[in-house]
Amino acid sequence: MTERGVTFERYSGMPTETDAKGIFRRGGPLIAWFKDPAGNILSVLQPD
C-alpha cells in the first residue's frame, strides 16, 4: 500500500504502539492504520 502512496499512522506510548513503518507487531495479526481522503481512520490486518 505504501508503494501506492498510502501513509500508515504511527502511534507511540500506547498499547497499540507501531514500529517505524507504522505497523503493529506485538502479538496477534500485523495491523496498520491509515486515513482515507475524508479523514476517517481505517485499518488493514494480516492474519497470523
KALIN-V679882 format. One record per residue. RES is the residue in one letter. SS is DSSP state (@ for helix, = for strand, . for the rest). PSI is psi in whole degrees, -180 to 180 (999 if undefined). BURIAL is + if it has 16 or more other C-alpha atoms within 10 Angstrom, else -. Layout:
res = <RES;RES>
ss = <SS;SS>
psi = <PSI;PSI>
burial = <BURIAL;BURIAL>
//
This chain:
res = <M;T;E;R;G;V;T;F;E;R;Y;S;G;M;P;T;E;T;D;A;K;G;I;F;R;R;G;G;P;L;I;A;W;F;K;D;P;A;G;N;I;L;S;V;L;Q;P;D>
ss = <.;@;@;@;.;.;.;=;.;.;.;.;.;.;.;.;.;.;.;.;.;.;=;=;.;.;.;.;.;=;=;=;=;=;=;.;.;.;.;.;=;=;=;=;=;=;.;.>
psi = <-36;-29;-21;12;5;133;122;143;148;135;137;155;23;164;-23;34;133;164;-172;-23;-2;24;131;123;26;71;146;-162;156;135;140;142;147;163;139;174;-25;-4;3;141;124;164;155;149;154;113;155;999>
burial = <-;-;-;-;-;-;+;+;+;+;+;-;-;-;-;-;-;+;-;-;-;+;+;+;-;-;-;-;-;-;+;+;+;+;-;-;-;-;-;-;-;-;-;-;-;-;-;->
//
